[in-house]
Amino acid sequence: MAVNCVTGEVTRMADGIQIKALNAWFGASHIIRDIDLTIAPVAVTAIIGPSGCGKSTFVRCLNRMHEVVPDARVSGSVMLDSEDLYAPDADPVQIRRRVGMVFQKPNPFPTMSVFDNVAAGLRLSGMRNRAALADTVERALRQAALWDEVKDQLGKSGASLSGGQQQRLCIARALAVEPEVMLMDEPCSALDPIATAKIEELILELRRTLTIVIVTHNMQQAARVSEATGFFLLGELVEFGVTRELFTSPRDKRTEDYITGRFG
């Protein structure tokens, strides 16, 4: 068990995520190069960098989503609470329950209702009791700050919601199976400023009990929501540190050039 240094709350994760010598390829293209990084538990870690630098590939390696792409492969280790997610006997399905993911574009299942979108993962894991499903769906929607907006629309298509609501629905769907880690790959890039603010408020609330890794092009967003930030460039981790220090006193000239707008 560990205690969040910000909130004082106890979390299940003792060690966070330890990444050692992580490399990733698409075919012959070497996308991620020798990443060593420790992600703290119950905190928000932001990943920044220009387009094409490997940010999204990196986070997809943390729940083995990378390997679902043809000709993709990974080497190195990703340890979640001292368990190697790339061990030969590791179950990718169970890993993705523990390490949830929210994508850049909201992707509710269009043929499913709001209720069924949130319940989808629960049903796949064998939950059939309607009362238990209803309780868990409500809890997840409340966690995602969406319950009050959709409690009278649970039977409507998830695709009928606004873009910001759809993204929070996808977050609720991930939260329903009680993950330990939430990966967010530019979750606000398709949203307006009001919806973005709601997602950021939600991130700040969720970090009380979850480990969150967020990829963002928006450096102001990284500064607002994260405790730690990593700067990626050409597949390499150039610099990693406390967010306020990285943005005000970067150690590497490439980091300074990026955050001051000289490239990217």
HELIX and SHEET records of a PDB file:
HELIX    1   1 LYS A   55  CYS A   61  1                                   7    
HELIX    2   2 HIS A   66  VAL A   68  5                                   3    
HELIX    3   3 PRO A   92  ARG A   98  1                                   7    
HELIX    4   4 VAL A  114  LEU A  124  1                                  11    
HELIX    5   5 ARG A  130  GLN A  143  1                                  14    
HELIX    6   6 TRP A  147  VAL A  150  1                                   4    
HELIX    7   7 GLY A  158  SER A  160  5                                   3    
HELIX    8   8 GLY A  163  LEU A  175  1                                  13    
HELIX    9   9 PRO A  193  LEU A  206  1                                  14    
HELIX   10  10 MET A  219  VAL A  225  1                                   7    
HELIX   11  11 THR A  243  THR A  248  1                                   6    
HELIX   12  12 LYS A  253  ILE A  259  1                                   7    
SHEET    1   A 2 ALA A   2  VAL A   3  0                                        
SHEET    2   A 2 VAL A  10  THR A  11 -1                                        
SHEET    1   B 4 SER A  29  ILE A  39  0                                        
SHEET    2   B 4 ILE A  17  PHE A  26 -1                                        
SHEET    3   B 4 ALA A  72  LEU A  80 -1                                        
SHEET    4   B 4 GLU A  83  ASP A  84 -1                                        
SHEET    1   C 6 VAL A  99  VAL A 102  0                                        
SHEET    2   C 6 VAL A 181  ASP A 185  1                                        
SHEET    3   C 6 THR A 211  VAL A 215  1                                        
SHEET    4   C 6 VAL A  44  ILE A  48  1                                        
SHEET    5   C 6 ALA A 228  LEU A 233  1                                        
SHEET    6   C 6 GLU A 236  VAL A 242 -1                                        
END                                                                             
